[in-house]
């Protein structure tokens, strides 16, 4: 256990397990039974913060404050400050997300504009962070849009909370979405589906065509989420109204007697992880009534020129052109665009006067090594380089290829 209450002081040592949310709710409940209405929060030793615990606790603190409970923060560790746990980030325009890394931060959202801005920001940052297998981005975009939209349409809550992380060590993406609304059971109990218990409501919610109101949604959102997780062999935890369902691959387990705020405020936690080293087949996953659904990638379409090629303008990238890290982030983005499209990619240097050798090596030298000289020339075109940039690129690619040849020879001797 990572959460302890001593009188009206609640100490949070780590935020890394769904049980931490239950422990926090219990701490407030039993503290109230003991007569406490105000609490001191001690985050001084919190060194781990995963979305599955951080997001619900941030949302719960926000809810309890509105209910009149006062919290005094004794101390908070750097990681608690960094993820904005005690002050979830509100956004009023897309520009609010331009100069921050949206990962590892908790955001509040309350309308469809917020969902659109946040999903785009998450995908943009992930696209620069690492190379992802085919179908992962499209699958992730579906999951985020559908789950966050459910908060707006069905939770009867003022807002939801979301946080995402990338774990490169095991090549997983983790996202958690939380709201303090009525919960899945209360949402479905008066519908034609009539679940008897909260755990029944969770299993129903993940089935095709189950929805609170057919006029609002077709009931394919949570079903599609489940199918994508199964297709990817990822994992999903759905918790609401005192019940929880854990899905790993295609095997599910259910749990009862999960603490929640109240019967009326069942809350909902959707926590999912995708293995981005594994492909996602959306044609297989998003099959509704026997018909496969393949989302149109509008982002890729916008990059296409009149010849059907992808035009990638370097001067539109915000990471600069002088460091190895900037080259790596742009290379990852190009690799991910290539995974989403079989088109030739034109890398356009218009408006750029100078790049560093390390940037050129990280971006182009490593692309040449990854695909081979002839493969690179078949997949990529370089356009609008001035003479200085041409010389820098040629030298960087030559050095990288020479290193690769020397390494190959050494391995063969």
C-alpha atoms as one frame of an Amber mdcrd trajectory, in Angstrom:
protein
   0.000   0.000   0.000   1.285   3.457  -0.943  -1.264   5.666   0.849  -1.569
   6.011   4.620  -3.752   8.171   6.868  -2.674   9.272  10.316  -5.464  11.367
  11.834  -6.049  14.037   9.150  -2.674  13.625   7.410  -2.609  11.501   4.253
   0.831  10.376   3.085   1.234   9.271  -0.528   4.502   7.414  -1.071   3.955
   6.370  -4.687   1.295   6.522  -7.404   1.722   3.351  -9.430  -1.205   0.991
  -8.850  -5.017   1.184  -9.282  -5.341   0.197  -5.599  -3.910   3.601  -4.684
  -7.164   5.193  -5.854  -9.186   2.899  -3.599  -6.859   3.664  -0.685  -7.317
   7.413  -1.185 -11.121   7.131  -1.251 -10.994   5.022   1.923  -8.713   7.552
   3.624 -11.202  10.363   2.985 -14.216   8.229   3.919 -12.859   6.895   7.198
 -11.336  10.276   7.975 -14.805  11.764   7.626 -16.223   9.051   9.888 -13.613
  10.095  12.468 -14.815  13.689  12.246 -12.210  15.249   9.960 -13.299  17.719
   7.294  -9.867  19.084   6.352  -6.769  17.112   5.397  -3.047  17.543   5.035
  -1.460  15.880   2.009   2.148  14.719   2.129   3.652  13.972  -1.296   7.247
  14.470  -0.152   8.311  10.886  -0.878   6.295  10.324  -4.071   8.878   9.220
  -6.626   6.716   7.235  -9.071   3.608   8.582 -10.804   1.798   6.409 -13.332
  -1.445   7.567 -14.983  -3.534   4.717 -13.506  -3.265   6.202  -9.989  -2.283
   9.825 -10.616  -5.240  10.776 -12.826  -8.034   9.430 -10.573  -6.489  10.951
  -7.449  -6.123  14.331  -9.170  -9.785  14.155 -10.177 -10.873  13.064  -6.710
  -9.010  15.919  -5.022 -10.712  18.313  -7.433 -14.120  16.777  -6.606 -13.648
  16.792  -2.842 -12.574  20.440  -2.949 -15.851  21.334  -4.674 -17.665  19.435
  -1.923 -16.099  21.732   0.669 -13.199  19.604   1.881 -10.016  21.624   2.374
  -6.572  20.236   1.547  -3.284  21.611   2.794  -0.230  20.321   0.943   2.612
  19.770   3.408   5.152  19.030   0.707   5.231  17.672  -2.824   8.021  15.959
  -4.709   9.289  17.214  -8.061   7.380  14.531  -9.953   4.058  15.508  -8.364
   4.685  19.116  -9.364   5.763  18.117 -12.881   2.601  16.136 -13.655   0.327
  18.935 -12.328  -1.459  16.514 -10.007  -2.661  19.226  -7.629  -3.437  21.689
 -10.424  -4.595  19.831 -13.543  -3.953  21.892 -16.658  -6.901  23.737 -18.199
  -6.613  24.638 -21.874  -8.528  27.414 -23.575  -7.056  27.122 -27.077  -4.818
  24.902 -29.171  -2.029  27.438 -28.701  -1.852  26.493 -25.005  -0.328  23.158
 -26.058   2.258  24.453 -28.531   5.171  24.976 -26.174   4.714  22.098 -23.739
   5.225  18.368 -23.870   1.692  17.046 -23.203   2.892  13.656 -21.951   3.396
  13.091 -18.211   0.925  15.845 -17.350  -2.663  15.743 -16.129  -5.185  17.742
 -18.158  -8.784  18.666 -17.494 -11.170  18.566 -20.479 -14.843  19.448 -20.741
 -15.837  19.752 -24.390 -15.122  18.382 -27.862 -12.616  21.143 -28.666 -10.503
  20.109 -25.676 -10.606  16.487 -26.846  -9.522  17.449 -30.370  -6.642  19.634
 -29.174  -5.389  17.140 -26.611  -5.554  14.084 -28.870  -3.657  15.931 -31.593
  -1.032  17.103 -29.095  -0.581  13.589 -27.659  -0.159  12.070 -31.124   2.229
  14.796 -32.268   4.503  14.261 -29.279   4.392  10.475 -29.500   5.158  10.660
 -33.208   8.438  12.403 -32.383   9.286  10.161 -29.424   9.923   6.762 -31.013
   9.127   4.534 -33.979   5.716   2.874 -33.821   4.402  -0.222 -35.573   1.765
  -0.027 -38.269  -1.751   0.820 -37.124  -0.743   1.902 -33.613  -1.348   5.624
 -34.149  -4.711   5.103 -35.798  -5.715   2.692 -33.034  -4.594   5.060 -30.296
  -6.424   7.979 -31.885  -9.638   5.918 -31.971  -9.288   4.898 -28.330  -8.630
   8.400 -27.021 -11.390  10.060 -29.025 -14.014   7.498 -28.091 -13.213   7.274
 -24.377 -12.871  11.027 -23.874 -16.074  11.641 -25.831 -17.883   9.172 -23.544
 -17.008  11.424 -20.599 -18.628  14.392 -22.325 -21.690  12.524 -23.610 -22.558
  10.063 -20.852 -20.854  10.777 -17.510 -22.998  13.778 -16.449 -19.797  15.233
 -15.024 -18.534  18.767 -15.555 -15.182  17.560 -16.801 -12.814  14.646 -17.217
  -9.104  14.168 -16.582  -6.482  12.544 -18.803  -2.782  11.722 -18.751  -0.525
   9.754 -21.083   2.952   8.284 -20.838   5.371   6.486 -23.125   7.561   3.769
 -21.609  10.376   3.137 -24.058  11.928   0.401 -21.914   9.042  -1.968 -22.668
   7.637  -0.097 -25.681   4.254   0.639 -24.122   1.938   3.643 -24.270  -0.230
   4.141 -21.177  -3.284   6.414 -20.934  -5.835   6.939 -18.185  -9.113   8.858
 -18.456 -11.177   9.583 -15.333 -14.397  11.312 -14.378 -16.452  11.677 -11.193
 -19.731  11.209 -13.034 -22.599   8.774 -12.511 -20.657   5.713 -13.618 -21.356
   2.978 -16.161 -23.947   1.108 -14.067 -26.078   4.205 -13.417 -25.751   5.140
 -17.082 -27.127   1.774 -18.275 -29.486   0.637 -15.499 -32.593   2.329 -16.920
 -31.929   1.315 -20.520 -33.099  -1.790 -22.362 -29.897  -3.547 -21.233 -30.858
  -3.371 -17.512 -27.660  -4.638 -15.849 -28.353  -6.162 -12.412 -25.001  -5.320
 -10.869 -22.105  -2.918 -11.592 -19.900  -5.743 -12.851 -22.620  -6.691 -15.371
 -22.638  -3.099 -16.613 -18.904  -3.220 -17.337 -19.135  -6.429 -19.358 -22.112
  -4.993 -21.234 -20.308  -1.712 -21.962 -17.583  -3.578 -23.827 -20.059  -5.346
 -26.097 -21.018  -4.156 -29.559 -23.954  -1.784 -29.813 -24.458  -1.129 -26.075
 -25.180   2.527 -25.342 -27.131   4.673 -22.877 -28.905   6.577 -25.655 -28.884
   5.495 -29.344 -29.606   9.118 -30.301 -26.233  10.109 -28.827 -24.017   7.161
 -29.727 -24.116   3.770 -31.423 -22.333   1.911 -28.644 -19.232   1.117 -30.667
 -16.718   3.238 -28.730 -15.938   0.970 -25.790 -16.402  -2.104 -27.961 -13.853
  -0.732 -30.421 -11.471   0.051 -27.558 -11.742  -3.533 -26.325 -11.185  -4.944
 -29.829  -8.092  -2.788 -30.396  -6.620  -3.864 -27.044  -7.301  -7.523 -27.870
  -5.823  -7.158 -31.357  -2.670  -5.597 -29.939  -2.415  -7.978 -26.954  -2.395
  -4.892 -24.740  -4.284  -4.370 -21.516  -7.351  -2.491 -20.332  -8.775  -1.787
 -16.889 -12.325  -0.414 -16.662 -13.431   0.592 -13.157 -16.806   2.098 -12.217
 -19.580   1.847  -9.598 -17.739  -0.510  -7.207 -16.682  -2.937  -9.949 -13.590
  -3.395 -12.082 -12.819  -5.374 -15.228  -9.244  -6.185 -16.197  -8.554  -7.306
 -19.767  -5.155  -8.529 -20.911  -5.031  -9.761 -24.467  -8.400 -11.496 -24.773
  -8.618 -12.765 -21.181 -10.763 -10.842 -18.710 -11.131 -10.853 -14.935 -13.707
  -8.977 -12.893 -13.643  -7.630  -9.343 -16.343  -6.409  -6.952 -16.459  -4.167
  -3.880 -14.178  -1.481  -5.320 -14.472   1.733  -3.227 -16.131   4.670  -4.933
 -17.502   8.062  -3.865 -21.153   7.032  -3.636 -23.844   5.068  -5.436 -24.840
   8.208  -7.307 -21.250   9.179  -8.090 -19.920   5.897  -9.405 -16.936   7.517
 -11.198 -15.274   5.844 -14.183 -11.618   5.012 -14.771 -10.492   3.820 -18.189
  -6.851   2.777 -18.122  -5.274   1.147 -21.169  -1.853   0.202 -22.448  -0.816
  -0.473 -26.032   2.350  -2.298 -27.034   3.659  -0.070 -29.803   6.128  -2.700
 -30.999   3.116  -4.761 -32.168   0.970  -3.858 -35.139  -2.717  -3.002 -34.818
  -5.022  -4.212 -37.576  -7.916  -1.792 -37.558  -9.685  -3.791 -40.268  -9.818
  -6.732 -37.848 -10.394  -4.744 -34.665 -13.051  -2.322 -35.872 -15.523  -4.792
 -37.322 -19.099  -3.666 -36.657 -22.001  -5.878 -37.703 -19.620  -7.842 -39.888
 -18.389  -4.734 -41.706 -14.784  -3.590 -41.270 -14.219   0.073 -40.541 -10.965
   1.681 -41.698 -10.597   5.275 -40.464  -9.448   7.835 -43.007  -6.111   9.320
 -42.026  -6.874  12.997 -42.612  -3.484  14.041 -41.280  -1.672  12.036 -43.950
  -4.058  13.262 -46.642  -3.246  16.872 -45.741   0.454  16.188 -46.336  -0.088
  14.814 -49.853   0.782  16.977 -52.852  -0.908  16.877 -56.260   1.189  13.837
 -57.243   0.145  11.790 -54.237   3.524  12.205 -52.516   3.944  13.166 -48.862
   5.426  16.655 -48.558   7.256  16.985 -45.243   8.310  20.605 -44.667  11.208
  20.779 -42.230  10.689  24.482 -41.532   7.316  23.662 -39.956   8.968  21.575
 -37.249   9.479  23.290 -33.898  12.444  21.333 -32.557  15.104  23.231 -34.546
  17.889  21.929 -36.777  20.994  22.216 -34.638  21.012  19.242 -32.281  21.145
  15.483 -32.474  17.981  15.240 -30.345  16.086  17.442 -32.819  17.230  15.197
 -35.675  16.090  12.095 -33.798  12.636  13.524 -33.062  12.090  14.525 -36.690
  13.407  11.154 -37.924  10.924   9.368 -35.647   8.123  11.509 -37.041   9.101
  10.705 -40.633   9.382   6.988 -39.843   5.901   7.031 -38.327   4.482   8.844
 -41.347   6.048   6.147 -43.513   4.335   3.464 -41.381   0.984   5.137 -41.991
   1.418   5.592 -45.745   3.150   3.825 -48.615   3.732   7.114 -50.454   7.109
   8.619 -51.342   8.100  11.202 -48.719   9.661  14.469 -49.932  11.781  16.111
 -47.225  11.606  19.807 -48.089  14.401  22.117 -46.845  12.725  25.346 -48.044
  13.480  28.325 -45.818  16.311  26.603 -43.925  19.748  28.198 -44.251  21.900
  25.920 -42.097  21.754  22.622 -40.211  24.319  21.023 -37.942  26.292  17.924
 -38.892  24.881  16.041 -35.905  21.327  16.925 -36.983  22.030  15.733 -40.533
  23.561  12.497 -39.270  20.693  11.747 -36.889  17.987  12.562 -39.425  19.360
  11.455 -42.792  22.483   9.410 -42.052  20.547   6.995 -39.870  17.643   6.836
 -42.350  20.079   5.755 -45.061  21.538   3.070 -42.799  18.081   1.828 -41.772
  16.760   1.452 -45.333  20.005   1.079 -47.272  21.176   3.485 -49.962  18.863
   2.206 -52.697  15.928   1.732 -50.345  16.330   5.282 -49.075  16.325   6.687
 -52.611  13.159   4.746 -53.441  11.298   5.972 -50.346  12.580   9.520 -49.799
  13.420  12.589 -51.864  15.385  15.627 -50.654  14.253  18.975 -52.012  15.304
  22.653 -51.867  18.667  22.226 -50.114  21.129  25.063 -50.566  24.765  24.311
 -51.388  25.958  24.460 -47.785  23.282  22.056 -46.554  24.032  19.703 -49.460
  27.682  19.522 -48.427  26.788  18.911 -44.770  24.306  16.150 -45.698  26.676
  14.460 -48.150  29.486  14.420 -45.609  27.246  13.111 -42.820  25.797  10.318
 -44.961  29.244   9.355 -46.275  30.663   9.135 -42.759  27.693   7.150 -41.495
  27.885   4.683 -44.395  31.651   4.297 -43.924  31.136   3.548 -40.226  28.482
   0.984 -41.110  30.792  -0.759 -43.605  33.693  -0.819 -41.113  31.389  -2.225
 -38.429  30.123  -4.912 -40.787  33.677  -5.926 -41.679  34.690  -6.098 -38.022
  31.733  -8.351 -37.232  32.675 -10.692 -40.061  36.311 -11.135 -38.979
